[in-house]
Amino acid sequence: MKHKLLFGFAMLSCFAFAQTTFLPKVGINTNTGDAPYTIASGLIDGDALPDIIIGTNLGNTLEWYKNNGDNTFTIQPLISNTLDGIGGLALVDLNNDGFLDLLTTAYNNDSVAWYPNDGTGNFTTENIISNSILGASGFALGDINNDTFLDIAVTAYDGDEVVWFSGNGTGSFTLEANKIDDTLNAPGVVNMSDIDGDGDLDALVATAVYGGDVIEIFRNDLIPGGTVSFIKDATSVTTGKVGMFNATFEDLDGDANLDILATEVSYGGGPTGNLYWFEDNGSGFTETVFTTSIANPSVAQFRDLDNDGLNDIVLSSGKSNAGNDIVWFKNNGAGSFDSELVIDATQSQTFVYTITDFDMDGDLDIASCAYNQDDLNYFENQKIVLSVPNSELQAISIHPNPTKDILNFEGLNETIIVSVFDVLGKQVLEQKLHLGETLNVSQLTNGLYTIKINNKTSSKFLKE
Protein backbone atom coordinates (compact mmCIF):
# COMPACT_ATOMS: atom_id res chain seq x y z
CA MET A 1 0.00 0.00 0.00
CA LYS A 2 1.27 3.45 -0.90
CA HIS A 3 1.16 6.25 1.65
CA LYS A 4 1.68 9.98 1.67
CA LEU A 5 4.14 11.58 4.06
CA LEU A 6 2.58 14.70 5.55
CA PHE A 7 4.81 17.60 6.55
CA GLY A 8 3.91 20.85 8.20
CA PHE A 9 6.47 23.64 8.60
CA ALA A 10 6.44 27.34 9.28
CA MET A 11 7.47 29.71 6.53
CA LEU A 12 9.88 32.60 7.07
CA SER A 13 8.98 34.37 10.30
CA CYS A 14 5.99 32.17 11.03
CA PHE A 15 5.96 29.34 13.56
CA ALA A 16 3.99 26.26 14.54
CA PHE A 17 3.49 23.86 17.39
CA ALA A 18 2.88 20.12 17.45
CA GLN A 19 0.25 18.02 19.16
CA THR A 20 0.52 14.27 19.43
CA THR A 21 -2.58 12.10 19.65
CA PHE A 22 -3.13 8.38 19.28
CA LEU A 23 -5.92 6.58 17.48
CA PRO A 24 -8.06 4.23 19.59
CA LYS A 25 -6.83 0.73 20.31
CA VAL A 26 -6.76 -1.76 17.46
CA GLY A 27 -6.49 -5.43 18.40
CA ILE A 28 -3.66 -7.21 16.60
CA ASN A 29 -4.59 -10.47 18.32
CA THR A 30 -7.31 -10.73 20.96
CA ASN A 31 -6.44 -14.35 21.72
CA THR A 32 -2.71 -14.60 22.29
CA GLY A 33 -1.12 -17.28 24.40
CA ASP A 34 -2.07 -17.07 28.08
CA ALA A 35 -0.72 -14.00 29.92
CA PRO A 36 1.45 -12.05 27.42
CA TYR A 37 4.21 -10.60 29.58
CA THR A 38 7.07 -9.50 27.35
CA ILE A 39 7.37 -7.81 23.95
CA ALA A 40 9.94 -6.54 21.46
CA SER A 41 9.93 -5.07 17.95
CA GLY A 42 12.46 -5.00 15.15
CA LEU A 43 13.28 -5.91 11.55
CA ILE A 44 12.80 -9.66 11.56
CA ASP A 45 12.24 -10.83 7.99
CA GLY A 46 14.33 -8.42 5.91
CA ASP A 47 11.54 -6.26 4.48
CA ALA A 48 12.37 -2.98 6.33
CA LEU A 49 9.04 -3.05 8.21
CA PRO A 50 9.34 -3.47 12.01
CA ASP A 51 7.66 -6.62 13.26
CA ILE A 52 6.58 -7.67 16.77
CA ILE A 53 7.49 -10.61 18.99
CA ILE A 54 5.76 -11.42 22.29
CA GLY A 55 6.29 -14.03 24.98
CA THR A 56 3.51 -15.38 27.22
CA ASN A 57 4.12 -16.16 30.85
CA LEU A 58 1.50 -18.89 31.37
CA GLY A 59 0.99 -20.06 27.79
CA ASN A 60 4.76 -20.34 27.19
CA THR A 61 4.37 -19.25 23.58
CA LEU A 62 6.81 -17.21 21.53
CA GLU A 63 4.74 -15.42 18.88
CA TRP A 64 5.94 -13.21 16.07
CA TYR A 65 3.72 -10.91 14.06
CA LYS A 66 4.65 -9.79 10.57
CA ASN A 67 4.08 -6.11 9.76
CA ASN A 68 2.01 -5.89 6.58
CA GLY A 69 2.81 -2.21 6.00
CA ASP A 70 -0.79 -1.02 6.34
CA ASN A 71 -1.14 -0.91 10.14
CA THR A 72 -2.05 -4.60 10.29
CA PHE A 73 0.02 -7.55 11.50
CA THR A 74 -0.20 -11.27 10.75
CA ILE A 75 0.80 -13.93 13.26
CA GLN A 76 3.35 -16.44 11.98
CA PRO A 77 3.85 -20.08 13.05
CA LEU A 78 4.74 -20.31 16.73
CA ILE A 79 8.42 -20.52 17.63
CA SER A 80 9.08 -23.94 19.12
CA ASN A 81 10.57 -23.75 22.61
CA THR A 82 10.94 -25.62 25.91
CA LEU A 83 10.55 -22.57 28.14
CA ASP A 84 8.29 -22.32 31.17
CA GLY A 85 7.29 -18.92 32.51
CA ILE A 86 8.61 -16.61 29.79
CA GLY A 87 9.39 -13.26 31.36
CA GLY A 88 12.10 -11.56 29.32
CA LEU A 89 12.62 -11.11 25.59
CA ALA A 90 14.80 -9.09 23.23
CA LEU A 91 15.64 -8.96 19.53
CA VAL A 92 19.41 -8.68 19.10
CA ASP A 93 22.06 -9.97 16.70
CA LEU A 94 23.98 -12.41 18.91
CA ASN A 95 25.95 -14.23 16.19
CA ASN A 96 26.94 -11.22 14.05
CA ASP A 97 25.27 -12.43 10.86
CA GLY A 98 23.30 -9.20 10.41
CA PHE A 99 19.93 -10.67 11.50
CA LEU A 100 18.07 -10.04 14.74
CA ASP A 101 17.99 -13.15 16.92
CA LEU A 102 15.62 -13.83 19.82
CA LEU A 103 16.87 -13.85 23.43
CA THR A 104 14.57 -14.97 26.24
CA THR A 105 14.43 -15.79 29.94
CA ALA A 106 12.09 -18.30 31.59
CA TYR A 107 11.38 -18.00 35.30
CA ASN A 108 9.95 -21.45 36.03
CA ASN A 109 12.70 -23.54 34.47
CA ASP A 110 15.52 -21.13 35.36
CA SER A 111 16.55 -20.73 31.74
CA VAL A 112 18.21 -18.25 29.42
CA ALA A 113 17.90 -19.20 25.76
CA TRP A 114 18.40 -17.74 22.30
CA TYR A 115 17.06 -18.55 18.87
CA PRO A 116 19.03 -17.63 15.72
CA ASN A 117 17.16 -15.86 12.92
CA ASP A 118 17.95 -17.02 9.38
CA GLY A 119 17.03 -13.59 7.99
CA THR A 120 13.49 -14.49 6.96
CA GLY A 121 12.04 -14.79 10.44
CA ASN A 122 12.70 -18.49 10.98
CA PHE A 123 13.81 -19.16 14.57
CA THR A 124 14.28 -22.90 14.35
CA THR A 125 17.02 -23.77 16.84
CA GLU A 126 16.80 -23.36 20.61
CA ASN A 127 20.17 -22.69 22.26
CA ILE A 128 20.16 -22.88 26.06
CA ILE A 129 22.74 -20.51 27.51
CA SER A 130 21.96 -21.66 31.06
CA ASN A 131 19.22 -23.57 32.88
CA SER A 132 20.56 -22.94 36.37
CA ILE A 133 19.58 -19.27 36.92
CA LEU A 134 17.14 -19.73 39.79
CA GLY A 135 14.12 -17.65 38.83
CA ALA A 136 15.66 -16.16 35.68
CA SER A 137 13.87 -12.88 35.09
CA GLY A 138 15.38 -9.56 34.04
CA PHE A 139 18.37 -9.25 31.73
CA ALA A 140 20.55 -6.65 30.06
CA LEU A 141 22.92 -6.70 27.10
CA GLY A 142 26.25 -4.98 26.64
CA ASP A 143 29.99 -5.43 26.25
CA ILE A 144 30.77 -5.96 29.92
CA ASN A 145 34.41 -7.05 29.49
CA ASN A 146 35.28 -4.68 26.60
CA ASP A 147 36.19 -7.44 24.14
CA THR A 148 33.81 -5.94 21.48
CA PHE A 149 31.29 -8.80 21.84
CA LEU A 150 27.86 -8.70 23.47
CA ASP A 151 27.54 -10.19 26.94
CA ILE A 152 24.37 -10.92 28.95
CA ALA A 153 23.59 -9.96 32.55
CA VAL A 154 20.69 -11.83 34.22
CA THR A 155 18.84 -11.56 37.52
CA ALA A 156 18.20 -14.76 39.47
CA TYR A 157 15.11 -13.71 41.42
CA ASP A 158 14.90 -16.90 43.49
CA GLY A 159 18.66 -17.33 43.72
CA ASP A 160 19.22 -13.80 45.13
CA GLU A 161 22.00 -13.03 42.70
CA VAL A 162 22.84 -11.17 39.50
CA VAL A 163 25.21 -12.88 37.07
CA TRP A 164 26.65 -12.36 33.60
CA PHE A 165 27.76 -14.55 30.71
CA SER A 166 30.55 -13.59 28.34
CA GLY A 167 29.80 -13.89 24.62
CA ASN A 168 32.29 -14.47 21.81
CA GLY A 169 30.32 -12.93 18.94
CA THR A 170 29.25 -16.23 17.38
CA GLY A 171 26.32 -16.96 19.71
CA SER A 172 28.39 -18.95 22.19
CA PHE A 173 28.57 -17.91 25.85
CA THR A 174 30.62 -19.03 28.82
CA LEU A 175 29.17 -22.08 30.55
CA GLU A 176 29.87 -20.71 34.02
CA ALA A 177 28.16 -17.55 35.19
CA ASN A 178 30.20 -14.61 36.41
CA LYS A 179 28.95 -12.82 39.52
CA ILE A 180 27.79 -9.21 39.69
CA ASP A 181 26.14 -9.50 43.13
CA ASP A 182 24.77 -12.04 45.60
CA THR A 183 23.78 -9.75 48.49
CA LEU A 184 20.35 -8.54 47.37
CA ASN A 185 17.05 -10.24 48.10
CA ALA A 186 14.91 -10.99 45.00
CA PRO A 187 16.61 -8.90 42.30
CA GLY A 188 14.28 -8.58 39.32
CA VAL A 189 15.73 -5.79 37.18
CA VAL A 190 19.20 -5.22 35.79
CA ASN A 191 20.35 -2.60 33.29
CA MET A 192 23.81 -1.65 32.10
CA SER A 193 25.38 1.71 31.26
CA ASP A 194 28.62 3.59 31.87
CA ILE A 195 27.25 5.83 34.59
CA ASP A 196 30.64 7.20 35.69
CA GLY A 197 32.10 7.72 32.21
CA ASP A 198 35.22 5.64 32.80
CA GLY A 199 34.80 3.45 29.73
CA ASP A 200 33.20 0.30 31.17
CA LEU A 201 29.61 -0.74 31.82
CA ASP A 202 28.16 -0.44 35.30
CA ALA A 203 25.05 -2.24 36.58
CA LEU A 204 21.78 -0.87 37.89
CA VAL A 205 19.84 -3.44 39.94
CA ALA A 206 16.37 -3.21 41.51
CA THR A 207 14.61 -5.69 43.79
CA ALA A 208 10.97 -6.80 44.08
CA VAL A 209 10.45 -8.33 47.51
CA TYR A 210 7.32 -6.13 47.80
CA GLY A 211 8.52 -4.59 51.00
CA GLY A 212 11.80 -2.84 51.77
CA ASP A 213 12.89 -2.87 48.12
CA VAL A 214 15.99 -1.07 46.87
CA ILE A 215 17.77 0.23 43.79
CA GLU A 216 21.53 -0.19 43.81
CA ILE A 217 24.41 0.75 41.52
CA PHE A 218 27.32 -1.65 41.03
CA ARG A 219 30.36 -0.05 39.40
CA ASN A 220 32.54 -2.10 37.10
CA ASP A 221 36.23 -2.01 38.04
CA LEU A 222 37.44 -3.17 34.61
CA ILE A 223 38.75 0.37 34.19
CA PRO A 224 41.11 1.07 35.89
CA GLY A 225 41.32 -2.27 37.75
CA GLY A 226 42.00 -4.40 34.67
CA THR A 227 39.44 -7.15 35.31
CA VAL A 228 35.65 -7.18 35.54
CA SER A 229 34.44 -6.93 39.11
CA PHE A 230 31.50 -5.01 40.51
CA ILE A 231 31.51 -2.85 43.63
CA LYS A 232 28.24 -1.68 45.14
CA ASP A 233 27.94 2.03 45.89
CA ALA A 234 28.11 2.83 49.59
CA THR A 235 24.86 4.77 49.32
CA SER A 236 21.76 3.15 47.80
CA VAL A 237 19.86 4.98 45.11
CA THR A 238 16.71 4.37 47.15
CA THR A 239 15.41 2.05 49.87
CA GLY A 240 12.09 1.15 51.45
CA LYS A 241 10.11 0.78 48.22
CA VAL A 242 7.42 -1.79 47.39
CA GLY A 243 8.07 -3.83 44.24
CA MET A 244 10.48 -2.13 41.84
CA PHE A 245 9.30 -3.25 38.40
CA ASN A 246 11.51 -1.24 36.06
CA ALA A 247 14.65 0.91 36.36
CA THR A 248 16.83 2.39 33.59
CA PHE A 249 19.64 4.90 33.22
CA GLU A 250 18.34 8.03 31.40
CA ASP A 251 19.39 11.66 31.05
CA LEU A 252 16.02 13.13 31.97
CA ASP A 253 17.08 16.77 32.30
CA GLY A 254 19.56 17.01 29.44
CA ASP A 255 22.58 17.83 31.62
CA ALA A 256 24.66 14.98 30.11
CA ASN A 257 24.61 13.09 33.43
CA LEU A 258 22.71 9.84 33.68
CA ASP A 259 19.68 9.85 35.96
CA ILE A 260 17.46 6.89 36.87
CA LEU A 261 13.87 6.43 35.73
CA ALA A 262 12.08 3.79 37.80
CA THR A 263 8.66 2.34 38.54
CA GLU A 264 7.24 0.87 41.72
CA VAL A 265 4.34 -1.39 40.83
CA SER A 266 3.38 -2.17 44.47
CA TYR A 267 1.17 -4.91 43.06
CA GLY A 268 -0.17 -7.02 45.92
CA GLY A 269 2.17 -5.32 48.39
CA GLY A 270 0.59 -1.93 49.00
CA PRO A 271 -2.15 0.47 47.94
CA THR A 272 -0.32 2.31 45.13
CA GLY A 273 3.05 2.50 43.46
CA ASN A 274 4.94 5.41 41.93
CA LEU A 275 6.91 6.69 38.96
CA TYR A 276 10.29 8.00 40.13
CA TRP A 277 13.09 10.17 38.81
CA PHE A 278 16.36 9.86 40.73
CA GLU A 279 18.84 12.68 40.01
CA ASP A 280 22.51 12.25 40.95
CA ASN A 281 23.38 15.23 43.16
CA GLY A 282 27.02 14.27 43.67
CA SER A 283 26.57 12.72 47.09
CA GLY A 284 23.53 10.55 46.45
CA PHE A 285 20.29 10.72 44.55
CA THR A 286 17.45 13.22 44.84
CA GLU A 287 14.02 11.65 44.42
CA THR A 288 11.21 13.18 42.37
CA VAL A 289 7.78 11.53 42.26
CA PHE A 290 5.64 12.12 39.19
CA THR A 291 1.94 12.73 39.66
CA THR A 292 0.09 10.04 37.72
CA SER A 293 -3.34 8.48 37.61
CA ILE A 294 -1.75 5.04 37.26
CA ALA A 295 -1.87 3.31 40.62
CA ASN A 296 0.52 0.47 39.79
CA PRO A 297 3.15 1.75 37.33
CA SER A 298 4.93 -1.02 35.43
CA VAL A 299 7.19 0.09 32.56
CA ALA A 300 8.47 3.61 31.86
CA GLN A 301 10.26 4.43 28.61
CA PHE A 302 12.00 7.64 27.55
CA ARG A 303 11.11 8.27 23.88
CA ASP A 304 10.28 11.26 21.65
CA LEU A 305 6.56 10.90 20.90
CA ASP A 306 6.00 14.38 19.47
CA ASN A 307 9.11 14.78 17.27
CA ASP A 308 10.37 17.89 19.06
CA GLY A 309 13.84 16.46 19.67
CA LEU A 310 13.18 15.82 23.38
CA ASN A 311 12.45 12.39 24.80
CA ASP A 312 9.14 12.14 26.63
CA ILE A 313 8.12 9.67 29.33
CA VAL A 314 5.68 6.88 28.48
CA LEU A 315 4.19 4.89 31.37
CA SER A 316 2.04 1.74 31.50
CA SER A 317 -0.04 0.16 34.23
CA GLY A 318 0.13 -3.16 36.04
CA LYS A 319 -3.33 -2.66 37.54
CA SER A 320 -6.22 -4.99 36.76
CA ASN A 321 -9.46 -3.83 35.20
CA ALA A 322 -10.64 -0.18 35.16
CA GLY A 323 -8.15 2.68 35.07
CA ASN A 324 -5.71 4.38 32.75
CA ASP A 325 -3.34 1.92 31.09
CA ILE A 326 -0.87 3.98 29.01
CA VAL A 327 -0.07 7.66 29.59
CA TRP A 328 2.72 10.02 28.52
CA PHE A 329 4.43 13.11 29.92
CA LYS A 330 5.64 15.71 27.41
CA ASN A 331 9.23 16.84 27.95
CA ASN A 332 9.59 20.64 27.92
CA GLY A 333 13.38 20.54 28.37
CA ALA A 334 15.69 21.14 31.34
CA GLY A 335 13.85 18.57 33.47
CA SER A 336 10.35 20.01 33.07
CA PHE A 337 7.50 17.71 32.09
CA ASP A 338 3.82 18.41 31.42
CA SER A 339 1.06 16.66 33.29
CA GLU A 340 0.18 13.23 31.96
CA LEU A 341 -1.88 12.73 28.82
CA VAL A 342 -3.88 9.52 28.51
CA ILE A 343 -3.22 7.29 25.50
CA ASP A 344 -5.45 4.37 26.56
CA ALA A 345 -7.78 3.24 29.34
CA THR A 346 -9.25 0.04 27.86
CA GLN A 347 -6.78 -2.70 28.81
CA SER A 348 -6.11 -4.76 31.91
CA GLN A 349 -2.56 -5.08 33.26
CA THR A 350 -0.60 -3.49 30.43
CA PHE A 351 2.69 -4.59 31.91
CA VAL A 352 4.74 -4.20 28.73
CA TYR A 353 4.74 -2.36 25.41
CA THR A 354 7.12 -1.52 22.57
CA ILE A 355 7.56 1.78 20.76
CA THR A 356 8.64 2.18 17.13
CA ASP A 357 7.50 3.76 13.86
CA PHE A 358 5.49 0.77 12.68
CA ASP A 359 3.80 2.57 9.75
CA MET A 360 6.90 4.59 8.74
CA ASP A 361 5.08 7.92 8.75
CA GLY A 362 7.72 9.66 10.85
CA ASP A 363 6.25 9.33 14.35
CA LEU A 364 6.44 6.62 17.02
CA ASP A 365 3.59 4.17 17.46
CA ILE A 366 2.91 1.77 20.34
CA ALA A 367 2.12 -1.95 20.55
CA SER A 368 1.16 -3.30 23.98
CA CYS A 369 0.30 -6.53 25.75
CA ALA A 370 -2.76 -6.78 28.01
CA TYR A 371 -1.80 -9.53 30.45
CA ASN A 372 -5.28 -10.21 31.86
CA GLN A 373 -7.03 -10.10 28.49
CA ASP A 374 -4.54 -12.12 26.40
CA ASP A 375 -4.47 -9.22 23.93
CA LEU A 376 -1.83 -7.71 21.68
CA ASN A 377 -2.89 -4.17 20.76
CA TYR A 378 -1.75 -1.35 18.47
CA PHE A 379 -1.96 2.43 18.87
CA GLU A 380 -1.15 4.59 15.86
CA ASN A 381 0.42 7.96 16.59
CA GLN A 382 -1.43 10.72 14.76
CA LYS A 383 0.96 13.61 15.19
CA ILE A 384 -0.93 16.77 14.17
CA VAL A 385 0.82 20.01 13.26
CA LEU A 386 -1.25 23.07 14.16
CA SER A 387 -0.68 26.69 13.23
CA VAL A 388 -0.91 29.43 15.82
CA PRO A 389 -2.92 32.63 15.17
CA ASN A 390 -1.56 34.95 12.49
CA SER A 391 0.91 32.39 11.16
CA GLU A 392 1.07 30.87 7.70
CA LEU A 393 1.69 27.16 8.04
CA GLN A 394 2.69 25.36 4.87
CA ALA A 395 1.63 21.72 4.60
CA ILE A 396 3.46 19.41 2.21
CA SER A 397 2.55 15.88 1.24
CA ILE A 398 5.10 13.50 -0.25
CA HIS A 399 4.19 10.37 -2.19
CA PRO A 400 4.30 7.52 -3.05
CA ASN A 401 5.58 5.62 -0.05
CA PRO A 402 7.09 3.07 -0.58
CA THR A 403 8.68 4.25 -3.84
CA LYS A 404 10.94 2.72 -6.46
CA ASP A 405 12.29 5.88 -8.11
CA ILE A 406 10.47 9.22 -7.65
CA LEU A 407 9.07 11.19 -4.71
CA ASN A 408 6.42 13.79 -5.55
CA PHE A 409 5.92 16.91 -3.43
CA GLU A 410 2.50 18.59 -3.17
CA GLY A 411 1.90 21.92 -1.47
CA LEU A 412 5.17 23.69 -2.28
CA ASN A 413 5.02 27.45 -2.64
CA GLU A 414 8.71 28.19 -2.35
CA THR A 415 12.07 26.57 -3.01
CA ILE A 416 13.07 24.01 -0.36
CA ILE A 417 16.17 21.99 0.46
CA VAL A 418 15.48 18.26 0.73
CA SER A 419 18.01 16.03 2.55
CA VAL A 420 17.89 12.23 2.74
CA PHE A 421 19.64 10.14 5.43
CA ASP A 422 20.14 6.38 5.70
CA VAL A 423 19.43 4.31 8.83
CA LEU A 424 22.91 5.07 10.19
CA GLY A 425 22.27 8.83 9.97
CA LYS A 426 24.56 9.36 6.98
CA GLN A 427 23.36 11.94 4.45
CA VAL A 428 23.04 10.19 1.09
CA LEU A 429 21.23 12.83 -0.98
CA GLU A 430 20.52 16.56 -0.93
CA GLN A 431 18.72 18.62 -3.55
CA LYS A 432 17.07 22.00 -3.99
CA LEU A 433 13.49 21.61 -5.23
CA HIS A 434 11.32 24.23 -6.92
CA LEU A 435 7.56 24.20 -7.47
CA GLY A 436 6.54 21.09 -9.41
CA GLU A 437 9.90 19.30 -9.18
CA THR A 438 10.30 15.71 -8.02
CA LEU A 439 13.10 13.97 -6.13
CA ASN A 440 14.81 11.08 -7.90
CA VAL A 441 15.77 8.37 -5.40
CA SER A 442 16.26 5.54 -7.89
CA GLN A 443 20.01 5.46 -7.22
CA LEU A 444 19.50 4.65 -3.53
CA THR A 445 19.73 1.07 -2.34
CA ASN A 446 16.53 -0.50 -1.04
CA GLY A 447 15.76 0.30 2.57
CA LEU A 448 14.36 2.80 5.03
CA TYR A 449 15.39 6.49 4.82
CA THR A 450 14.73 9.68 6.74
CA ILE A 451 13.85 12.79 4.74
CA LYS A 452 14.23 16.35 6.03
CA ILE A 453 12.91 19.62 4.59
CA ASN A 454 15.01 22.72 5.20
CA ASN A 455 16.71 20.70 7.96
CA LYS A 456 13.70 21.28 10.22
CA THR A 457 11.06 18.66 9.65
CA SER A 458 11.49 14.96 9.04
CA SER A 459 9.70 11.75 8.22
CA LYS A 460 10.58 8.38 6.70
CA PHE A 461 10.10 6.64 3.38
CA LEU A 462 10.84 3.16 2.08
CA LYS A 463 12.87 2.71 -1.11
CA GLU A 464 11.97 -0.64 -2.70
N, C-alpha and C positions, 0 to 999 in steps of 0.2 A: 504494500500500500504506500502510495506517495503522500507526503505531508508537506505543508508549508511551514517554514520557520518564520515566526512573527517577531519583529524588532520594534521597539519604541525608543526614540532618542530625541533629546532636546536640541533644537537648532540655535546656533549663535548664542545669544544671551539668555535664551529660555532655559527652563529646567523642568525636571519631572521627578516623581517619586514612585516607588514600587510597592505593590501590595501582593502578598502571597496568600492564595487560598487553595484548598484541596477539594476535589470532587468527592461526593459521597462514596462510601465503601463499595467496592466491587469484589465479589467472591471469586477467587481463582479456583479454590477447591473447598467446598463446604463439608467434605467428608474425608479429611486426611487421616493418616494413621492416628491412633489414640494419643492425645496430649502432645501436640507439637510444641517443642521446647527450645529449639535452636534453629537458626536460619543464617544463610549467607547468600550473596549474589556475586556474579562475575561472568566472564566470557568463557563458556563451557565448551561449546561445539564449533567454534571457529567462524561464526557468522557475524561478529561485531555487535551483537545484541545481547545485553546482560541477562542472564538466566538466573533462576532461583533454586537453591537446594535447602530442604528442611530436614530436621531429624525429630522423631517423636519419642517421647520419654517412656510411654507405656506400650505403644504399638511397636517400638523398635524398628521403625521403617526409616530408610534413607530415600527421600523422594526428590527428584529433580524435575523442574518445570521449564520447558523451552519457551523462550520469548518469541512470539510470532510477529512482533514488529507493529502490532496494531492495538496495543494495550490489552492483549489477551495472552494467556500462557497455556501450554498443553503439557500435562503430566506424561513422563516417559516411564518405561519399565523400571520397577523398583530395583535399587542397588542391593544386591545380595550381601548380607552381613551376618555376623554371629554376635552382635552387640546386644547388651541388655541394660536399658536405662540410659539412652543416648541423651547427653546433656551439653556437649560442646561440639562445635563444627566450624570449619574454616575452609575456604578455597585458596590454595597456595601451591605454587610450583615447587615441590619437594625434590624432584629428580632432575631439575634443570633441562627439561626437554621443551620448554616453552609453553606447556599446557598446564592449566590449573588442576591440581589434584585435590582430593578430599581428605581432610584430617578430622578425626572425631575422637571424643572421649565417651566412655560408657561407665556410669556409676556402679551399676549392680554387678558387673563382672570385672571391675577394676582395670579396664582396658583403655589403651591408647592405640588407635589403628589409623592406617591411611590407605587410600585407594587411588592408584595411578589413573590418570585420564589419558586416553589414546589420541585426544585432539578432537574427537567427534562426540564426546560426552559418554563414552563407554568406560565405566569404572568396574572392571571385571575381577580384579585381584585384591583380596584383603590381605594387608600386611600388618601384623600385630607388632607394634613397637614394644609394648609391655602389657602384661596382664596381671601385674602385681602392684598396681597403684591403688591402694585401698580407698575406695570411694573416689575414683578419678572424676574430676569435675572441671574446674576452670583450667585454661591453658593460655600460653602466650608464645609468640614466635619472635625470634631475633638471633643475631649472631653474638651469642653470649661469650664465646672464647676468642672472638676476633680472627677466625680462620677463613672468613669470607663465606662460610656455609651457614644455612639456617639451622638453628637449634630449637628445642621445644622445652618450655617450662610448664609443669603440671602441678596442680594442687591435689593432694591426697586428703580428702575431707575426713574420711574415717581413720586414716593413718596419722593425722596430725603432723603432716609434713608437706613441704614444697620441694620438688626435685626438678632436675633438668637432664635432657638427653642430647648428646652432641651428634650433629648430623655431618655427613661427609659430602653432601651435594648430589648423591646418586639415589637418595631415598633410604639409605641405610643409617641406623642410629646405634649408639653404644648400647650394649645389652644391659649394663649396670647403670642405674640412675645416680646422678651426682646431686649432692644435697645443697639446697638453698637455705632451708630452715626446718627444724623439728621442734620448735618451742611453742608454736601457736596451737590453740585448740580450734579444730574445724575450719581450716583455711579453705575458702571457696573461690577466691578471685586472685589471679596473678596477672600483672601487666609489666611490660619491660620498656624502659626508656633510659636515656643517659641524663638523669636529672641533675647531676653535678657538672656536666660538661667536660669530663676528664677523658672521654673517648671510649668508655666501655658501658655496657648496659646494666642498669640497676633494676631492682625488682620492687614492685608495689604489691603488697599482699593485704587482703581483707578477709575477715573471718565472719562466720554465720552460725554462731552458737545460739542466737536469738536471746541474748542477755549478756552484757559485758563485752560486746564485740569491739574489735579494734581495726585500725588501718596502720600498717607499719611499712617503713622503707628499709630495704636491705641494699647496701651499696656494694657494688662489685669492686674487688681489690685487684682486678687484673692489671689495671693501670693505677698506681705505679708498681704494685706488688709483684707482678709478673705471672701470677697464676690466678685462676678464677676461684674466688672465695667471697662469701657474702657476709657483711657485718651489719647488724641491725642498728639503726639510729638509736641513740640514747633516749630521745624523746619521741613518743608515739605521735603519729599524725592526729589521731583521735582515739578516745577510749569510751567505754560505757554506752555503746550503741546497741541496736537491736536488729540483727540480721542485715549485714552489709551485702548487698546483692551485686553491686557493680562499682568499680573504681578504676579510673584511667588518669594518666598524666595529660593535661591540656594547658595551653596558655590562654586562660580565659580573659585576661585583661590586656593582652597585647604588649606586655612589658618584656618579652623574650625570656621570661623565667617560667618554668613549668609549674603549674598549679595542679590540684587534684579535684576532679569532678566525681562525685560518689553518690550512690543511692542506698537508702536504708529501707528495705521493704517491710520490715516489722511484721511480716505475715505470720500469724499464729502466735506471736510473741509480745504483742502490745497493740494499743489502739490505732496508732498511725505511724508511718515512717516519714522520711524527709529526703529532700534533694539538697546536697551540700556542695559548697565550694570551699576548698581549703587553700589559702594563700600562704606561701612561704614568706615569713616576715624576718628571716635571718636567724631567729632563735627558736623557731617552732612554726606552727601553722595557725593562722587566724581563720576561724570558722564563720561562714556565711550560710544562712538557711534561706532557700528560695521559698516564696509563698506560692503554693500550688494546691489545686483542688484534688489532686491525686493523693489518696490516703496511703497507698502502698507502692511507692515508686520502685520500678524494677530496673530498666535500662535507660541511661542518659547518653546521648551522643552529641558531639560538637560538630555541626555541619552547616553549611551556608544554604539555607532554604530560599532566601530571597535575592540571591545573586548580587549582593551589595559589597562583596569582598570580605565580609565579616562572618565568622562561623557563629551560628545560633545554637541554642540548646533544645534538643528534642527529648521528650520524656514519655515513657510508657508506664502502664499500671499493672501491678500484680494482683489487683483486687478482683474478687468475683462479682459477677452480676452488675447492677446499675452503677453508673459513675463514669467520669471521663477516663478515656483509655489511652489517647495519645494527645499530647499538647506540645507547644513550642514557645520559646522565649526569644524574641528578637534581640539581637546584639546591637547596641547603639555605639559600641566602641568604648575603650578605656574602662572596661569592667562594668558598664551600665547595660542592664537588660530590661526590656519592657515586661509588663505583666503577661501571664500566659495567654495564649490563644489556643482554642480547642480545635483539634483536627478531627477527632472521632470520639463518640461516646456510645458505641453500639456493640462492643466486644466484651468478652469476659476473660480476664487474666491475660492481657497482652504482654506477656513477659518479654518477648523478643521481637525485633523488627530489623529490616535492612533498608538502607537508603542508597539509591543510585538513580541515574537518569535513564529509566527503563525505556521511555519512548523517544529519547534522543531529541527532545525539543529545547534543551538548554537549561532546564531546571530539574531539581532533585525530587524524585517520587519516593513513595514508601510502600513496602510490602511487609505485612505483619502476621504473626501467628496468634490465634486466640486459643489458648491452652484448654479452656473448659468447653469450647464449642467445636473443637477439632476443625478449625477453619484456617485457611490461608487467604489473606485479603490484600487488596491493592488500592492505593490512594494516589490518584494522579494530581500532581502539582499544577495548578492553573495560575501561574504568575501573571498578574495583570499590571500593566504600566498605565498609570493615570497622570493626566496633566493637571497642573495647579492653575488657579485663575490667572488669566492674562498671559498665559504661555502658549506657544505654538508647538505642539508635540507632533513630530513626524513619525508615522508608523510605516514600516517597511515589511513586506512579506517576501520570502525567498523560497523558491520551489524549482524543480521537484526535490523531494527528499525521501528515499535515497535517489542519487543521480549517477549516471554513467559518464557524462561529459560536461553538461552546461548547467549553471545555476542562473535562474532568472530573478530579477529584482523588480518588485512592484512598489510604487509609492515614492520613488525618488523625486526630489525637486531641487537637488543640488548635487554637485560632484562629491563623491565620498571616497575614502580609502578603505579597501577591503583587504584584510590580512587573514591568512589561513595557517593554522598550527596543527601539527600531528599530535598523537597521544602522549608523546614525550615532552610536549611544549615547544618543539622546534618550529620556527616559522618556515613554511615550505612554499608560500606564495603570497605576493602582495601586488595589488593593482589599483589604479585609480579608475573609477567608473563614473561615466556621465549618464544622463537621462537616456533610458532605452538600451543601455549596454548590458551584456551578459558576462559572466565569469566562466572561463574555460578551465575545468578541473580535470580534463581527460588525461593529462600527463601524470596525475597523482596515482599512487598505488592504492589498491582497494583497502578500505578501512574507515575508521571514525576520525573526524576532524572537527576542530573548533574554528569558528569563523567570527571575526571581530569587525565592526564598522567604526571607523575613526578612532580605533583603539579604546572604545568606551563600552560598547555593548557586545555581547557574545551569545552564541548558541552553537549547536552541533549539527553536522550533516554526515551522512554515510555515502562514501564513494564506493560504487559496486561495479 
